Amino acid sequence: MNELVLTPEQMKLLDAALPVVIKTPDGRVVGSAGPVFTPEQIAEMKAKAKAEGPWYSGGQVQARLKALDAEWKRTGGFDQGYMKAFLAKLSQSDPDTFGPVR
């Protein structure tokens, strides 16, 4: 595989832009670059993710968003308090569809 080695100046620019999509002059995407995390950083992020919650699956998020959209259209809008109460009722009424995974 060929390599493209950046100069220190180019690396500074890349570091400042991460994450970044790499394109040709005509706009074709040829790659992307993201930050490189150390094993310690990854472990810290995983620990934070486990400590925070609740967790919802992608399907549950989509179901909750659809239900919120339908309720918004039905009521003509609502505030954050109403939304939280509505979502709590959804979770109780059908935990498998709307409730948190954990």
LUMRO-494097 format. One record per residue (C-alpha): residue number from 0; x, y, z. Coordinates in steps of 0.001 Angstrom, whole numbers, plus 500000, padded with zeros to 6 digits. Layout:
SITE|n|xx|yy|zz
SITE|NUM|X|Y|Z $
...
# end
This chain:
SITE|n|xx|yy|zz
SITE|0|500000|500000|500000 $
SITE|1|501271|503481|499181 $
SITE|2|501777|506076|501875 $
SITE|3|501303|509808|501985 $
SITE|4|503590|511341|504602 $
SITE|5|502578|514749|505916 $
SITE|6|504943|517525|506850 $
SITE|7|504845|518777|510460 $
SITE|8|502909|521838|509262 $
SITE|9|500368|519686|507432 $
SITE|10|499997|517498|510513 $
SITE|11|499224|520551|512659 $
SITE|12|496509|521563|510201 $
SITE|13|495097|518037|510164 $
SITE|14|495104|517762|513962 $
SITE|15|493214|521050|514217 $
SITE|16|490586|519865|511713 $
SITE|17|489870|516347|513030 $
SITE|18|487561|514691|512296 $
SITE|19|487853|515507|508605 $
SITE|20|486674|514147|505248 $
SITE|21|489387|514052|502579 $
SITE|22|488282|515027|499064 $
SITE|23|489849|515463|495656 $
SITE|24|489773|518922|494022 $
SITE|25|486599|517898|492174 $
SITE|26|484844|516925|495431 $
SITE|27|485153|513132|495325 $
SITE|28|485568|511653|498807 $
SITE|29|488730|509583|499032 $
SITE|30|488935|509036|502764 $
SITE|31|488500|510373|506218 $
SITE|32|490584|510857|509321 $
SITE|33|489553|510979|512923 $
SITE|34|491327|511387|516195 $
SITE|35|493460|508512|517401 $
SITE|36|492531|507487|520925 $
SITE|37|494872|505799|523365 $
SITE|38|493721|502614|525106 $
SITE|39|493413|504649|528319 $
SITE|40|491143|507211|526631 $
SITE|41|488989|504425|525208 $
SITE|42|488681|502788|528634 $
SITE|43|487713|506135|530172 $
SITE|44|485048|506757|527533 $
SITE|45|483616|503251|528019 $
SITE|46|483491|503752|531784 $
SITE|47|481668|507067|531355 $
SITE|48|479209|505503|528932 $
SITE|49|478417|502696|531377 $
SITE|50|477931|505137|534231 $
SITE|51|475481|507286|532312 $
SITE|52|472066|506152|531251 $
SITE|53|469440|505215|530441 $
SITE|54|470304|503438|527201 $
SITE|55|467921|502964|524281 $
SITE|56|468320|500829|521173 $
SITE|57|468153|502444|517759 $
SITE|58|464669|500998|517258 $
SITE|59|463503|502397|520586 $
SITE|60|464861|505841|519720 $
SITE|61|463042|505771|516374 $
SITE|62|459802|504626|518042 $
SITE|63|460057|507376|520659 $
SITE|64|460734|510038|518016 $
SITE|65|457753|508860|515935 $
SITE|66|455513|508913|519000 $
SITE|67|456735|512407|519927 $
SITE|68|456127|513625|516380 $
SITE|69|452601|512221|516375 $
SITE|70|451864|513776|519777 $
SITE|71|453298|517120|518642 $
SITE|72|451016|517082|515597 $
SITE|73|448037|515999|517708 $
SITE|74|448481|518675|520377 $
SITE|75|449999|521471|518303 $
SITE|76|453176|521463|520392 $
SITE|77|454258|521076|523997 $
SITE|78|456936|522050|526489 $
SITE|79|459758|519982|527969 $
SITE|80|457729|519003|531041 $
SITE|81|454935|517590|528901 $
SITE|82|457471|515767|526751 $
SITE|83|459113|514094|529754 $
SITE|84|455746|513039|531184 $
SITE|85|454651|511738|527772 $
SITE|86|457852|509706|527350 $
SITE|87|457509|508286|530864 $
SITE|88|453957|507130|530036 $
SITE|89|455224|505548|526810 $
SITE|90|457928|503649|528684 $
SITE|91|455397|502337|531205 $
SITE|92|452807|501419|528593 $
SITE|93|455172|499395|526394 $
SITE|94|458625|498878|527951 $
SITE|95|459880|496662|525126 $
SITE|96|459172|499298|522484 $
SITE|97|459726|502521|524409 $
SITE|98|461523|501674|527655 $
SITE|99|465258|501869|528236 $
SITE|100|467435|498825|527636 $
SITE|101|469087|499558|530988 $
# end
